[in-house]
Amino acid sequence: LFRRSATADPLAVGCWVRLHSLQTQHLNGRSGLVLEPLSDENGRIGVAVAGCGDKLIRPCNLAAFPHEETLKVARIFCRGERRAGTQTWRWPARAVVDRPYDVSPISARIGIPLHVMRVEPDRQLSAESDFDSQWVAHLMVDANTGRVRRPWHCRQGPVLVWRGDEGDLSADDLCLVVCFIDSLLGRYASKESPMNIQTEVTPEAFQFFKARELESEHNDSERGRWWEDFNI
């Protein structure tokens, strides 16, 4: 289940940038979302510039947002995209607060409500299976039934995930939450010992799971080298 991608290139598709040093003066200082990667043909990057539409901009005229103006969010890739797993991105807080989202049910019960928003894939997807994402399905499991809520039960697609309190959320943070949810799925399926969400899906239960996982940092196992960046 676990797979963390490398830290994103600050000018990668899906990252926010600020324009500067352009001859078209009214574009300088504006922010934009990278839509297309650097083209080998024209040496430019496709950017959706706020209030000005899509533009092709040279990398030398783009700057990443300063960290103090952004928060960490987690991007989850679906099956048909170029990358896999999840990756830590940085987005301006104002870029996410007004966008439509759903709240991950189990994350809300454990005291870390995560907002889940669909985003455009990093390349064109054609097959239905290209939109599959086990990670997203886990996030949208209903705490009462153990089943994935509709419409997230199929064709989940790529998403961006951030904390409801606008604190930082890294790929490692998200992995911990998803792994916790994964550990519960067998309990939901148990008929001999039914799931008790009042005791097993709580902030205390998650913190116990987290402490157990972090203990592996003190040994030499491969699992112990997973965790690097925690904010929850």
C-alpha positions as CSV (number, residue, x, y, z in Angstrom):
1,L,0.0,0.0,0.0
2,F,2.8,2.4,0.9
3,R,4.6,4.3,-1.8
4,R,5.9,7.8,-1.4
5,S,7.1,9.7,-4.4
6,A,10.1,12.1,-4.3
7,T,9.5,15.7,-3.4
8,A,8.0,17.6,-6.2
9,D,9.9,19.9,-8.5
10,P,8.7,23.4,-7.6
11,L,7.9,24.0,-11.3
12,A,6.2,20.6,-11.8
13,V,2.6,20.2,-13.0
14,G,0.2,21.0,-10.2
15,C,2.5,23.5,-8.4
16,W,1.8,27.1,-7.8
17,V,4.2,29.8,-9.1
18,R,4.6,33.5,-9.2
19,L,5.4,35.3,-12.5
20,H,8.2,37.9,-12.6
21,S,10.5,39.9,-15.0
22,L,8.2,39.6,-17.9
23,Q,8.0,42.3,-20.6
24,T,4.2,42.1,-20.3
25,Q,4.1,44.1,-17.1
26,H,0.6,43.4,-16.0
27,L,1.5,39.7,-15.6
28,N,4.4,40.3,-13.2
29,G,3.5,39.4,-9.6
30,R,0.5,37.3,-10.6
31,S,0.2,33.7,-9.4
32,G,-0.5,30.7,-11.5
33,L,-0.9,26.9,-11.5
34,V,1.4,24.9,-13.6
35,L,-0.6,22.9,-16.2
36,E,2.0,21.7,-18.7
37,P,5.6,20.6,-18.1
38,L,8.6,22.2,-19.7
39,S,8.4,21.8,-23.5
40,D,11.4,20.6,-25.3
41,E,10.2,22.4,-28.4
42,N,9.7,25.9,-27.1
43,G,11.4,25.8,-23.7
44,R,8.3,27.1,-21.9
45,I,5.9,25.9,-19.2
46,G,2.1,26.0,-19.4
47,V,0.7,28.1,-16.6
48,A,-2.9,29.0,-15.8
49,V,-2.5,32.6,-14.6
50,A,-5.1,33.9,-12.2
51,G,-7.4,36.3,-14.1
52,C,-5.4,36.1,-17.3
53,G,-6.0,32.6,-18.7
54,D,-3.4,30.0,-19.8
55,K,0.1,31.3,-20.7
56,L,3.4,29.7,-21.9
57,I,6.1,31.0,-19.7
58,R,9.9,30.5,-19.6
59,P,11.2,28.9,-16.4
60,C,13.4,31.9,-15.7
61,N,10.2,34.0,-15.3
62,L,8.6,31.7,-12.7
63,A,9.3,31.5,-9.0
64,A,8.0,29.0,-6.4
65,F,5.9,30.5,-3.7
66,P,7.8,31.2,-0.4
67,H,7.2,28.5,2.2
68,E,5.7,31.0,4.6
69,E,2.9,31.7,2.1
70,T,2.0,28.1,1.5
71,L,1.0,25.0,3.4
72,K,2.0,21.4,2.8
73,V,-0.7,19.3,1.0
74,A,-0.5,15.7,-0.3
75,R,-1.2,14.8,-3.9
76,I,-2.4,11.3,-4.5
77,F,-1.8,9.8,-8.0
78,C,-4.1,7.4,-9.7
79,R,-3.1,4.3,-11.6
80,G,-2.8,5.8,-15.1
81,E,-0.6,8.8,-14.1
82,R,3.1,9.2,-14.7
83,R,3.8,8.8,-11.0
84,A,2.4,6.6,-8.2
85,G,1.6,6.8,-4.5
86,T,1.6,10.2,-2.9
87,Q,3.8,13.3,-2.9
88,T,4.2,16.4,-0.7
89,W,3.3,19.6,-2.5
90,R,3.0,23.2,-1.4
91,W,0.0,25.2,-2.2
92,P,-1.1,28.7,-1.1
93,A,-3.8,28.3,1.6
94,R,-6.1,30.6,-0.4
95,A,-5.9,28.2,-3.4
96,V,-7.6,25.4,-1.5
97,V,-10.1,27.0,0.9
98,D,-12.7,28.0,-1.6
99,R,-12.6,24.8,-3.7
100,P,-15.1,21.9,-3.5
101,Y,-14.1,19.0,-1.4
102,D,-15.3,16.0,0.6
103,V,-14.1,15.2,4.1
104,S,-12.5,11.8,4.7
105,P,-14.9,10.2,7.2
106,I,-12.4,8.2,9.3
107,S,-10.0,11.0,9.4
108,A,-12.7,13.2,10.9
109,R,-13.4,10.6,13.6
110,I,-9.7,10.4,14.6
111,G,-9.5,14.2,15.0
112,I,-7.6,15.0,11.8
113,P,-10.3,16.0,9.3
114,L,-8.8,15.7,5.8
115,H,-10.3,17.5,2.9
116,V,-10.2,15.6,-0.4
117,M,-10.5,17.4,-3.7
118,R,-10.4,16.0,-7.2
119,V,-7.7,17.5,-9.5
120,E,-6.7,17.1,-13.1
121,P,-4.4,14.1,-14.0
122,D,-0.9,14.8,-15.1
123,R,-1.6,13.2,-18.5
124,Q,-4.7,12.2,-20.5
125,L,-6.3,9.1,-19.1
126,S,-8.5,6.8,-21.3
127,A,-9.2,3.5,-19.7
128,E,-11.6,3.3,-16.7
129,S,-8.9,1.5,-14.7
130,D,-6.6,4.5,-15.2
131,F,-8.7,6.4,-12.6
132,D,-8.4,3.7,-9.9
133,S,-6.8,4.8,-6.6
134,Q,-6.7,2.5,-3.6
135,W,-5.4,5.4,-1.5
136,V,-8.4,7.6,-2.2
137,A,-10.8,4.7,-1.7
138,H,-9.3,4.1,1.7
139,L,-9.7,7.8,2.7
140,M,-13.4,7.7,1.7
141,V,-14.3,4.6,3.7
142,D,-17.4,5.2,5.8
143,A,-16.6,4.8,9.5
144,N,-19.9,3.1,10.3
145,T,-20.0,0.5,7.6
146,G,-16.4,0.0,6.4
147,R,-17.5,0.6,2.8
148,V,-16.3,3.2,0.4
149,R,-18.8,6.0,0.1
150,R,-20.4,6.9,-3.2
151,P,-19.4,8.3,-5.6
152,W,-15.8,7.5,-4.4
153,H,-16.3,3.7,-4.7
154,C,-15.1,3.8,-8.3
155,R,-13.2,6.1,-10.7
156,Q,-11.6,7.9,-7.8
157,G,-9.0,9.7,-10.0
158,P,-6.2,11.9,-8.7
159,V,-6.8,14.1,-5.7
160,L,-5.3,16.8,-3.5
161,V,-5.6,16.3,0.3
162,W,-5.2,19.0,3.0
163,R,-6.0,19.5,6.6
164,G,-9.2,21.1,7.6
165,D,-7.4,23.4,10.1
166,E,-5.0,24.4,7.3
167,G,-2.0,23.0,9.0
168,D,0.7,21.2,7.1
169,L,0.0,17.7,5.8
170,S,3.0,15.8,4.3
171,A,3.0,12.6,2.2
172,D,4.2,10.8,5.4
173,D,1.3,12.1,7.4
174,L,-1.2,10.9,4.8
175,C,0.5,7.5,4.6
176,L,0.0,7.1,8.4
177,V,-3.7,7.9,8.1
178,V,-4.2,5.6,5.1
179,C,-2.2,2.8,6.8
180,F,-4.4,3.2,9.9
181,I,-7.5,2.9,7.8
182,D,-6.1,-0.1,6.0
183,S,-5.5,-1.8,9.4
184,L,-9.2,-1.4,10.2
185,L,-10.6,-3.0,7.1
186,G,-10.1,-6.5,8.4
187,R,-11.9,-5.6,11.6
188,Y,-14.9,-4.3,9.6
189,A,-15.1,-7.7,7.9
190,S,-14.9,-9.7,11.1
191,K,-18.1,-11.5,12.0
192,E,-16.8,-13.2,15.1
193,S,-15.7,-10.0,16.8
194,P,-17.6,-7.1,15.3
195,M,-16.0,-3.7,14.9
196,N,-16.5,-1.2,17.8
197,I,-16.0,2.2,16.3
198,Q,-16.4,3.9,19.6
199,T,-13.1,2.4,20.8
200,E,-11.3,1.5,17.6
201,V,-11.8,4.6,15.4
202,T,-10.8,7.3,17.8
203,P,-8.0,9.9,18.2
204,E,-6.5,7.7,20.9
205,A,-6.6,4.6,18.7
206,F,-4.8,6.5,15.9
207,Q,-2.2,7.9,18.2
208,F,-1.5,4.4,19.5
209,F,-1.1,3.1,15.9
210,K,1.2,6.1,15.1
211,A,3.4,5.4,18.2
212,R,3.7,1.8,17.2
213,E,4.7,2.7,13.7
214,L,7.2,5.2,14.8
215,E,8.9,2.7,17.0
216,S,10.2,1.1,13.8
217,E,12.3,4.3,13.3
218,H,14.6,2.9,16.0
219,N,15.4,-0.3,14.2
220,D,17.1,-1.1,10.9
221,S,14.1,-2.6,9.1
222,E,13.0,-1.2,5.7
223,R,9.7,-0.2,7.4
224,G,11.7,1.9,9.9
225,R,13.1,4.0,7.0
226,W,9.6,5.0,5.7
227,W,8.9,7.9,8.0
228,E,10.6,11.3,7.6
229,D,8.2,14.2,7.8
230,F,5.5,14.4,10.5
231,N,3.0,17.2,11.2
232,I,0.0,15.3,12.8
